[in-house]
Amino acid sequence: MSGSVRPSALMVSGLRVSRGGGDLVLIDDLRIAPGEFVAIIGPNGAGKSSVLKAVTGEWESVGAITLLGRSLSEWKRGDLARRMAVMPQSSQLAFDFTVREVVAMGRLPHRGESIHTAVRVVNETLSALALDEFSHRRFTTLSGGERQRVQFARVLAQIWDEPSDRLLLLDEPTSALDLAQQKAVLDHAWHQSRQGATVVAVMHDLNMVSRYADRVLVFSNGRLVKDAPPVEVLTEVGIQSVFGLRVGVERSISDGLPIVLMAPPLATEKVWHG
């Protein structure tokens, strides 16, 4: 194949994240290519969110982190913000902004762009997430799921039509959404990856992981214990070894992807009747 090889979108080497005197994350080596959709899974407290906080520089860490071919320390924050958008688990707003104003915040790193461009991107993002009818509502009046969709629209607006390599980091982006909205958000993230963006998402729904992820990073006790495609990760033995949970795994008739089925309760297990 001719032409230059694009550098990894994200490289991590010898990463250690420590908080409160203990190591939360230890990663020897990790490379993610441009255009990949990578899901991070693992039990609560496994270090999933800590990885994103280290990659973005929110938390101090030891080791080498390279984003889009440049060391994290070499990036100016404004330049990186035009190429990397981050959606945390929760976002608090101190002021009563409208939905349109919240989404428009995604364009703040693009200082110097025309008003026409900013308005166009905000309009296109609102439309893509079916938020047009909410655009003039106050963010604080929205439900939890509606707020999550607005925050996702904000991060999409941040990298909406950036022509160069870009990163989309999502920490449990569908935790408050109903099934239809989960699909809508992940569809948009997946389409961003098909257009060249690198998507790294902390996820809990293993069937959604199976459907959308190109690769799965499995964390347990702060360590990366598995890095493989969903078909190799989402097995009965693999899931039980990480989550301690009995499941059944079948293959979809339409595309052969794994389908994770919860096992029925054991007869000896106590059932809470409420």
VOKEDO-12393 format. One line per 4 residues: for each residue x, y, z of N, C-alpha, C, O. Coordinates in steps of 0.02 Angstrom, whole numbers. Atoms other than C-alpha are relative to their C-alpha. Layout:
N
X/Y/Z/X/Y/Z/X/Y/Z/X/Y/Z ~ ...
//
This chain:
274
42/-59/0/0/0/0/44/62/0/91/67/40 ~ -41/-60/7/71/169/-51/-24/52/50/-78/47/79 ~ 18/-55/-45/71/328/51/28/-10/69/48/-65/87 ~ -28/3/-67/127/368/226/-49/-34/47/-110/-32/37
41/34/-50/65/269/374/-20/50/54/22/85/82 ~ 24/-45/-52/-43/367/494/23/-24/68/21/-84/82 ~ -20/20/-67/22/368/672/-60/-24/41/-117/-9/24 ~ 54/22/-45/-78/286/811/-37/61/27/-6/113/41
38/-55/-28/-218/396/873/14/7/74/14/62/102 ~ -13/0/-72/-179/347/1052/51/-54/15/43/-112/-4 ~ -50/48/-23/-24/264/1124/13/12/74/20/69/96 ~ -14/-4/-71/7/226/1306/55/-51/15/52/-108/-7
-55/45/-17/168/152/1376/21/12/72/33/69/92 ~ -22/-5/-69/214/116/1555/-43/46/42/-17/84/84 ~ 45/-47/-34/61/207/1620/-16/-24/71/-33/-82/82 ~ 21/14/-69/30/215/1807/-39/59/27/-14/116/26
43/-52/-30/-112/313/1886/-8/-17/73/-32/-71/90 ~ 3/12/-72/-103/330/2075/-42/55/33/-35/114/16 ~ 40/-48/-38/-227/412/2192/-6/-26/71/-17/-86/82 ~ 8/19/-69/-234/411/2380/49/-52/23/34/-93/67
-52/45/-22/-73/314/2395/-2/-69/-32/40/-111/-16 ~ 5/65/33/-128/168/2286/-2/6/-75/-24/57/-102 ~ 2/0/73/-110/122/2103/-70/-20/-24/-95/-73/-5 ~ 66/14/27/-276/131/2011/4/-34/-68/-38/-76/-85
-7/27/68/-214/88/1836/73/-13/-15/116/28/1 ~ -67/17/25/-61/1/1767/-8/-29/-70/-40/-80/-79 ~ 3/23/69/-42/-18/1578/70/-1/-28/104/50/-30 ~ -67/5/28/118/-82/1499/3/31/-70/47/73/-83
-3/-25/69/78/-46/1317/-70/-4/-31/-104/-55/-25 ~ 65/-2/33/-78/6/1220/4/46/-60/29/102/-54 ~ 1/-40/61/-99/69/1042/-69/-6/-32/-95/-61/-42 ~ 65/-1/33/-262/121/961/7/38/-65/33/94/-67
-9/-28/67/-269/156/775/-55/51/-17/-109/48/12 ~ 51/-47/22/-361/300/690/-61/-37/-28/-54/-86/-64 ~ 61/29/27/-542/257/653/-27/-60/38/-78/-88/18 ~ 25/57/-39/-560/120/783/-54/22/50/-51/78/77
48/-7/-54/-709/106/899/20/-50/53/13/-111/43 ~ -27/44/-52/-636/37/1060/-43/8/63/-53/63/87 ~ 39/0/-61/-743/-11/1209/43/-22/59/84/-68/53 ~ -34/19/-61/-675/-18/1386/-52/-30/47/-102/3/62
47/33/-44/-763/-142/1500/37/-26/62/98/-30/64 ~ -27/28/-61/-739/-214/1673/-46/16/58/-90/58/51 ~ 43/-12/-58/-819/-220/1845/10/70/29/59/103/12 ~ -7/-64/-33/-847/-65/1950/66/3/39/85/-45/72
-63/-8/-35/-684/2/2018/59/-31/-34/113/-36/-5 ~ -54/34/36/-579/-85/1886/51/49/-30/104/28/-52 ~ -47/-49/26/-498/78/1829/-19/28/-68/21/62/-100 ~ 20/-20/67/-598/112/1670/0/76/-8/32/102/-54
3/-73/5/-636/295/1701/68/32/14/84/85/-14 ~ -66/-26/-16/-463/322/1774/44/3/-62/86/48/-68 ~ -39/0/61/-388/277/1606/-15/63/-41/30/96/-65 ~ 19/-59/38/-486/415/1519/26/63/33/49/109/-2
-23/-60/-35/-441/541/1653/76/10/-7/100/66/-9 ~ -72/-5/11/-257/501/1630/15/22/-71/58/64/-83 ~ -11/-16/71/-266/509/1440/-14/74/-14/21/105/-54 ~ 18/-70/12/-349/680/1446/42/49/40/39/110/30
-40/-43/-42/-227/746/1575/-36/27/61/-9/67/98 ~ 37/-22/-59/-362/772/1705/32/-24/64/35/12/114 ~ -37/28/-57/-268/659/1824/73/-9/-19/90/-29/-74 ~ -72/10/10/-80/655/1842/15/-75/-6/-18/-116/25
-19/70/9/4/495/1787/74/-4/-15/107/47/-30 ~ -70/14/18/175/418/1759/-2/-43/-63/-42/-89/-68 ~ -2/38/62/220/351/1588/-8/45/-61/-12/106/-54 ~ 4/-38/63/205/403/1406/-70/-6/-29/-97/-60/-36
65/-4/33/41/459/1327/8/40/-63/29/98/-60 ~ -6/-33/64/39/503/1143/-69/4/-32/-102/-48/-40 ~ 64/-11/32/-115/578/1061/11/28/-70/43/80/-78 ~ -4/-23/70/-127/594/871/71/17/-20/84/67/-54
-69/-6/21/60/575/852/43/47/41/102/55/27 ~ -38/-46/-42/112/700/986/-10/-17/74/-65/-37/95 ~ 5/12/-72/151/679/1170/-52/46/31/-60/103/9 ~ 50/-40/-34/14/740/1286/29/66/25/-3/118/21
-31/-60/-28/136/864/1363/17/52/-54/27/110/-38 ~ -17/-45/55/173/940/1191/-61/38/-27/-53/88/-62 ~ 60/-32/26/-6/986/1154/-17/63/39/-15/63/100 ~ 32/-57/-31/-72/1159/1189/-73/-19/11/-104/-49/-33
68/23/-17/-240/1136/1275/-51/21/-52/-96/-18/-68 ~ 48/-23/50/-333/1241/1147/4/-40/-64/-48/-57/-94 ~ -9/40/61/-259/1145/1000/-29/-70/9/-62/-96/-35 ~ 24/68/-12/-298/978/1079/-77/-1/5/-108/-49/-17
73/-3/-8/-477/1032/1121/-36/2/-67/-94/-17/-72 ~ 31/0/67/-510/1057/935/2/-68/-33/-32/-81/-82 ~ -9/66/30/-458/878/901/-26/-56/45/-38/-112/21 ~ 21/51/-47/-514/785/1058/-59/26/41/-54/78/74
59/-17/-40/-687/791/1138/-12/-54/51/-5/-113/37 ~ 7/46/-56/-724/712/1306/-69/8/31/-90/63/47 ~ 65/0/-35/-892/664/1381/8/-39/65/13/-100/64 ~ -8/34/-64/-874/626/1567/-65/-35/21/-116/-28/-12
59/36/-24/-994/518/1667/-56/49/17/-114/35/2 ~ 50/-49/-17/-1084/672/1731/29/69/-7/89/79/3 ~ -21/-69/9/-1076/858/1697/-48/45/37/-109/40/29 ~ 41/-46/-38/-1138/994/1812/4/70/-31/59/93/-48
2/-68/26/-1192/1165/1749/-23/47/55/-75/36/87 ~ 17/-47/-54/-1193/1312/1869/-51/52/-22/-82/85/20 ~ 46/-51/25/-1300/1422/1757/-56/-34/-41/-48/-90/-65 ~ 59/29/32/-1470/1394/1679/1/12/-76/-37/52/-102
-8/-8/72/-1416/1380/1497/-56/-36/-37/-86/-84/-11 ~ 45/37/43/-1531/1330/1356/38/-58/-32/100/-60/-30 ~ -31/56/34/-1499/1169/1261/45/24/-56/101/-1/-64 ~ -41/-27/55/-1436/1269/1111/66/29/27/118/20/-3
-60/-30/-28/-1314/1363/1222/50/-53/25/110/-45/18 ~ -44/54/-23/-1247/1201/1298/35/-32/-59/96/-43/-57 ~ -30/31/59/-1218/1124/1127/51/48/-31/104/27/-55 ~ -46/-50/28/-1137/1286/1067/66/4/38/116/25/10
-63/1/-38/-1008/1268/1207/52/-45/-33/112/-36/-24 ~ -47/44/34/-933/1130/1102/43/37/-52/95/12/-71 ~ -38/-37/50/-874/1263/979/48/51/31/83/86/-5 ~ -43/-49/-32/-781/1368/1109/74/-8/-19/108/43/-26
-70/6/20/-610/1293/1062/14/26/-70/72/38/-88 ~ -9/-21/69/-639/1349/882/-4/76/-6/-43/103/-45 ~ 0/-73/0/-603/1531/915/23/25/-68/69/-2/-98 ~ -18/-28/65/-596/1635/758/-42/-25/-57/-40/4/-112
43/22/54/-721/1535/658/-59/48/-7/-77/84/40 ~ 54/-47/13/-864/1630/580/-63/-20/39/-73/-79/56 ~ 64/14/-33/-1033/1645/666/-41/-48/-42/-75/-92/-16 ~ 37/44/46/-1108/1563/512/20/-73/10/-23/-117/13
-23/69/-9/-999/1408/536/-23/-28/67/-46/-85/70 ~ 20/24/-66/-1035/1396/722/-74/-16/3/-94/-68/30 ~ 73/12/0/-1223/1412/697/-17/-62/-41/-59/-102/-21 ~ 13/58/42/-1220/1284/556/16/-65/37/-23/-112/36
-19/61/-35/-1127/1156/662/-48/-15/57/-68/-72/66 ~ 47/11/-55/-1241/1181/812/-67/-24/-27/-96/-71/0 ~ 64/21/29/-1396/1165/702/4/-72/-25/-42/-112/-13 ~ -7/68/26/-1330/1008/618/4/-51/57/-23/-106/51
-6/46/-57/-1285/929/785/-67/-9/35/-86/-65/52 ~ 67/5/-30/-1454/969/862/-46/-44/-41/-83/-85/-14 ~ 42/39/45/-1540/895/711/19/-74/2/-24/-118/3 ~ -24/69/1/-1432/738/712/-22/-38/62/-36/-98/58
20/32/-62/-1477/701/893/-74/10/16/-97/-3/71 ~ 72/-12/-8/-1662/747/867/-14/44/60/-59/31/100 ~ 8/-46/-56/-1645/891/989/-28/68/-21/-29/115/20 ~ 25/-64/24/-1719/1029/883/-56/28/44/-57/87/61
57/-23/-40/-1879/1036/985/19/19/71/-19/51/106 ~ -24/-16/-68/-1777/1050/1145/45/62/0/64/84/54 ~ -56/-48/5/-1660/1187/1083/-9/61/45/41/89/68 ~ 10/-60/-40/-1741/1329/1181/-20/-16/73/-33/29/113
16/19/-69/-1778/1230/1339/61/10/45/118/6/22 ~ -54/-7/-48/-1676/1259/1495/28/-69/18/-9/-117/29 ~ -33/64/-13/-1550/1122/1526/-23/-31/66/-31/-91/70 ~ 18/25/-67/-1600/1108/1709/-71/-29/3/-88/-62/51
68/27/1/-1780/1064/1660/-4/-68/-33/-57/-99/-34 ~ 0/63/38/-1729/910/1562/7/-60/46/32/-55/102 ~ -11/63/-36/-1733/730/1620/73/-20/-4/112/9/-42 ~ -69/23/1/-1572/637/1654/21/-24/-69/76/-10/-92
-16/25/66/-1579/550/1486/6/56/-51/49/54/-95 ~ -3/-56/46/-1615/712/1393/64/40/10/95/63/-38 ~ -63/-35/-14/-1468/796/1479/59/-37/-30/105/-6/-57 ~ -55/39/27/-1355/654/1427/5/7/-76/59/12/-104
0/-10/72/-1407/672/1246/27/69/-18/64/76/-67 ~ -25/-67/14/-1372/859/1253/75/3/10/110/35/-30 ~ -72/1/-11/-1200/830/1326/36/-37/-56/91/-18/-75 ~ -31/35/57/-1164/705/1189/0/45/-62/49/45/-99
2/-47/56/-1220/834/1060/55/52/7/85/72/-43 ~ -52/-50/-12/-1100/958/1140/69/-27/-22/106/8/-56 ~ -66/27/18/-949/843/1120/4/-15/-75/57/-8/-105 ~ -1/10/73/-1001/799/942/12/66/-36/49/69/-85
-10/-65/31/-1011/984/899/72/22/4/97/58/-40 ~ -69/-20/-10/-835/1005/964/45/-26/-57/93/8/-76 ~ -42/29/52/-762/891/829/-40/-14/-64/-20/-54/-106 ~ 50/18/51/-910/893/707/29/-5/-70/23/-58/-102
-26/3/69/-823/937/544/74/15/-1/100/43/-50 ~ -72/-7/-2/-642/940/599/30/-47/-53/20/-107/-49 ~ -23/42/55/-552/878/441/58/-45/19/70/-96/-15 ~ -59/39/-18/-398/809/530/-18/-54/51/-75/-60/71
11/54/-48/-377/662/648/-32/28/64/-16/84/85 ~ 34/-23/-60/-487/674/802/-17/-59/46/-22/-116/24 ~ 15/49/-51/-528/582/962/-66/16/35/-80/74/49 ~ 62/-7/-37/-696/553/1046/2/-48/58/0/-109/49
-6/41/-60/-683/492/1225/-65/5/40/-85/59/59 ~ 67/2/-30/-846/438/1307/1/-44/62/21/-102/59 ~ 3/38/-63/-870/384/1488/-72/-16/16/-109/27/41 ~ 69/23/-11/-1031/283/1502/-50/47/-33/-92/76/1
41/-50/35/-1119/387/1368/-74/-16/-3/-114/27/-21 ~ 70/20/7/-1283/289/1374/-31/-21/67/-85/-52/67 ~ 22/26/-65/-1305/258/1561/-70/22/19/-105/-15/55 ~ 66/-26/-19/-1464/364/1576/-50/-3/-57/-105/25/-52
42/-2/60/-1539/328/1405/-43/-62/-7/-25/-117/15 ~ 41/58/16/-1682/217/1351/31/-36/-60/79/-11/-90 ~ -30/42/51/-1649/82/1223/7/35/-67/60/31/-100 ~ -2/-34/65/-1692/187/1070/54/54/0/90/62/-50
-50/-53/-3/-1582/332/1128/70/-28/7/118/2/-18 ~ -66/33/-2/-1439/214/1171/24/-15/-71/81/-1/-89 ~ -18/17/68/-1442/155/992/17/63/-40/65/63/-79 ~ -13/-61/38/-1452/332/923/68/29/17/105/49/-28
-64/-28/-20/-1302/393/1024/58/-43/-26/106/-17/-53 ~ -55/43/22/-1195/241/985/4/-3/-76/59/-11/-103 ~ -2/-5/73/-1245/248/802/42/60/-22/84/55/-67 ~ -37/-60/18/-1178/426/793/74/-7/16/116/14/-23
-70/10/-17/-1018/379/883/33/-48/-50/89/-37/-71 ~ -26/48/48/-995/230/767/12/33/-68/63/20/-100 ~ -8/-34/64/-1022/338/612/60/48/2/94/57/-48 ~ -59/-42/-7/-891/459/678/63/-41/-11/110/-19/-44
-59/42/9/-768/315/685/8/-21/-74/64/-27/-98 ~ -5/18/71/-811/263/506/24/58/-42/49/48/-98 ~ -24/-59/36/-770/441/454/70/20/21/96/72/1 ~ -70/-11/-16/-598/430/532/14/19/72/73/19/93
-11/-17/-71/-624/481/714/16/-64/39/-8/-118/21 ~ -14/56/-45/-555/368/850/-45/7/60/-45/59/94 ~ 48/-1/-55/-687/325/979/22/-49/54/34/-108/40 ~ -15/43/-58/-644/258/1152/-56/12/50/-65/67/74
59/-8/-41/-796/224/1260/0/-51/57/8/-111/46 ~ 13/44/-57/-819/154/1435/-73/-22/-5/-118/19/-9 ~ 67/26/10/-971/40/1420/-14/-57/49/32/-92/71 ~ 20/55/-44/-1069/-81/1528/-44/-52/-35/-42/-111/-18
45/46/35/-1196/-158/1408/41/-42/-49/63/-17/-101 ~ -44/42/40/-1100/-305/1335/-29/-14/-69/9/-25/-116 ~ 29/10/66/-1224/-328/1193/10/61/-45/18/54/-105 ~ -18/-59/38/-1196/-148/1140/73/-1/-19/92/20/-74
-72/7/15/-1009/-180/1151/8/-47/-60/47/-32/-106 ~ -4/48/55/-1032/-330/1037/-20/31/-67/9/16/-119 ~ 29/-29/61/-1131/-227/911/44/55/-29/48/62/-90 ~ -33/-60/25/-1021/-72/899/76/-1/2/108/32/-39
-72/-6/-10/-843/-104/956/40/-41/-51/21/-97/-69 ~ -48/37/39/-699/-153/844/46/-40/45/66/-96/29 ~ -43/33/-50/-593/-196/996/-30/12/69/-67/60/80 ~ 23/-6/-69/-628/-222/1180/61/-4/45/102/-50/41
-51/0/-51/-510/-177/1321/-33/-20/66/-79/13/89 ~ 29/25/-62/-549/-276/1478/46/17/58/105/-1/58 ~ -39/-19/-59/-491/-204/1644/-26/-38/61/-86/-48/70 ~ 16/32/-63/-486/-295/1810/53/20/51/113/11/39
-46/-22/-52/-408/-226/1969/53/47/-27/112/44/-7 ~ -45/-51/26/-331/-83/1872/48/-22/-54/89/17/-77 ~ -45/25/52/-243/-192/1744/-38/-19/-63/-95/-42/-60 ~ 28/21/64/-277/-220/1561/14/-75/-9/70/-96/-19
-9/72/1/-308/-407/1557/-18/-33/-66/-2/-91/-78 ~ 18/28/65/-377/-429/1382/-9/56/-50/-38/108/-34 ~ 7/-49/54/-367/-332/1218/-12/-40/-64/35/-67/-94 ~ 17/44/56/-459/-418/1077/-67/21/-29/-103/62/0
67/-13/28/-611/-411/961/-55/-28/44/-42/-72/85 ~ 55/24/-43/-782/-437/1041/-11/-75/-1/-28/-105/50 ~ 13/73/4/-797/-616/978/48/-40/44/32/-95/65 ~ -48/35/-43/-642/-662/1079/-8/17/73/11/-22/117
8/-23/-69/-687/-564/1235/-66/-24/30/-69/-47/87 ~ 67/14/-26/-873/-598/1251/-16/-74/-6/-55/-96/-49 ~ 12/72/-5/-869/-782/1293/-24/-15/71/-14/25/117 ~ 25/18/-66/-949/-873/1439/57/-2/51/50/23/107
-57/6/-45/-780/-912/1516/31/69/13/48/85/70 ~ -31/-65/-8/-710/-738/1484/-39/46/44/-11/81/87 ~ 42/-44/-40/-857/-646/1559/-2/-23/73/1/19/119 ~ 1/24/-70/-863/-757/1713/66/14/34/67/29/94
-65/-11/-31/-676/-737/1742/9/72/22/44/85/71 ~ -9/-70/-16/-690/-547/1745/-55/25/47/-41/61/96 ~ 57/-26/-39/-864/-514/1817/-25/-49/54/-65/-30/96 ~ 25/49/-47/-890/-674/1916/-73/-16/-9/-108/-31/38
71/7/15/-1056/-694/1829/-11/-56/-51/24/-59/-102 ~ 18/52/47/-1133/-845/1745/-45/28/-55/-96/59/-41 ~ 40/-23/57/-1198/-803/1572/0/-54/-54/39/-100/-53 ~ -2/39/62/-1243/-887/1411/18/46/-57/-1/104/-57
-19/-39/58/-1168/-827/1249/-18/-38/-63/4/-94/-75 ~ 19/30/64/-1248/-863/1081/24/46/-56/50/100/-44 ~ -20/-40/58/-1212/-800/906/-62/22/-39/-108/-17/-50 ~ 55/-26/39/-1330/-688/808/-5/-36/-67/46/-47/-100
11/34/64/-1405/-776/658/18/46/-58/43/24/-109 ~ -9/-47/56/-1391/-618/552/73/16/-14/93/22/-72 ~ -69/-21/12/-1207/-574/578/52/-38/40/112/-23/35 ~ -48/40/-38/-1128/-699/697/30/33/61/75/5/92
-27/-35/-58/-1094/-571/834/-25/-33/64/-80/-61/66 ~ 21/31/-63/-1101/-630/1015/-61/35/30/-68/96/25 ~ 57/-25/-38/-1263/-609/1112/6/-27/70/7/-88/80 ~ -10/21/-70/-1242/-613/1301/-69/-6/33/-108/41/33
63/15/-33/-1387/-692/1396/12/-13/74/56/-52/92 ~ -5/12/-72/-1408/-683/1584/-25/-69/16/-78/-90/-8 ~ 22/66/-23/-1417/-854/1664/-55/8/52/-56/58/88 ~ 53/-3/-51/-1571/-890/1771/31/-8/69/86/-35/75
-28/6/-68/-1546/-880/1960/3/-73/20/-38/-114/2 ~ -5/67/-27/-1486/-1036/2047/-56/-12/50/-79/34/83 ~ 53/17/-47/-1616/-1127/2149/20/15/72/-22/27/114 ~ -24/-12/-68/-1507/-1101/2302/11/73/15/25/90/72
-11/-71/-11/-1492/-913/2277/-62/32/31/-118/15/13 ~ 55/-36/-32/-1598/-800/2386/-26/53/-49/12/88/-82 ~ 31/-49/43/-1720/-692/2290/-36/52/44/-75/34/88 ~ 31/-54/-38/-1772/-522/2359/-68/16/-32/-71/30/-91
67/-10/25/-1960/-498/2341/-25/72/9/-78/90/-18 ~ 20/-70/-8/-1969/-316/2395/-59/8/48/-81/64/60
//
